[in-house]
């Protein structure tokens, strides 16, 4: 599967009834920094696409932060918990902060950051998808 991303963010699948969503998933492709292993990024994205689970995909949170993109706040504003698939929690927190968007404290259960730099694809997918969808 070949995937190409531009500087815009895309909604991969939209849920008609927001109450159906268990948790909002935000996937960062980390397209510009090249610090996340390609095999992890690719496997997580492929399995998310195949799962049918709704998620939002952005090309690069770092780039969005540098541009102070107003979409950043809407990505984490949710009535449901948000799971962010990117890199280190502290990095994600300060990307939002530097763009002028408040980010919940680390002990806040509304945001969970999954780290593709340190976790393997299996660990991330197990956290994101029910057992029967991640295989």
RAVEN-V931134 format. One record per helix or strand of 3 or more residues. SS is the DSSP state (H for helix, E for strand). FROM is the first residue (numbers start at 1). TO is the last residue. If there is no record, write none. Layout:
[[SS FROM TO] [SS FROM TO]]
This chain:
[[H 18 20] [E 24 28] [H 38 51] [E 56 58] [H 61 66] [H 71 76] [E 82 86] [H 89 98] [E 111 115] [H 121 128]]
